[in-house]
């Protein structure tokens, strides 16, 4: 057996048997060095004696949009990356780490804004440099309930911190980029986080500006624009709907048909306003890093 360190935020609520379920990957495969669990939103739910006893959708629209975002990120994104051992982030809200490897990596760094991602990337790097077989995985069965921000101010602060933490981890381990020595992580995971999760924001902002200029000067090919817009929005909606389908088939956390229909609606409308807001915050995080501006956690209501 191995010693496993469980990490959980103080404001989270675990479902029954979640600790047993999150250590299962370590029991089944002794090369496992880290495992992440499923994060669900407790907003709108009824919690009694440390347990979620009634599941509902959040009331504020902002939280409902985040619910779709979380389902897509965990059931679609993290499960996919874990399948090819390219997962670069295990949520600090709920994760398990092999103690000896965690210590060799230096644990969580106090000065880091994205200590969860930084630790996981460091684990990848350490195990690859040691040339030891290892596995960093995600399992959706253990569930941790947390509360998402319900105000734009708090959400902005959270997303700026996430993005700056990602940038810090990418800079610190930049030698892994396109480096075949680090396998899937170096050739796929790292470039994805660098170009899609980070640098795509300024390109998208530039695209909106270019659209405005073309529209104002009469140089816009309306047919091409509408086709491109339709394709990009529809692809995003399909990805969200696939995550909802996986949720419905595999877990059925939201038993009411009205819940599912509303989630489908939010999967559509998040593309108009909420997505652009997140792009702007990701872009502004890059500007802050270039300016050398720090980040204050503040009170996360």
Buried (B, 14 or more C-beta within 10 A) or exposed (E): EEEBBBBBBEEBBBBEEBBEBBBBBBEEEEBBBBBBBBBBBBBBBEEEEEEBEEBBBBEBEBBBBBBBBBBBBBBBBBBEBBEEBBBBBBBBBBBBBBBEBBEBBEBBBEEBBBBBBBBBBBBBBBBBEEEEEBBBBBBBBBBBBBBBBBEEEBBBBBBBBBBBBBBBBBEBBEEBBEBEEBBBBBBBBBBBBBEEBBBBBBEBBEEEEEEEEBEEEEEBEEEEEEEEEEEEBEEBBEEBBBBBEBBBEEBEBBEEEEBBEBBBEBBBBBBEEBBEBBBBBBBBBBEBBEEEEEBEEEEEE
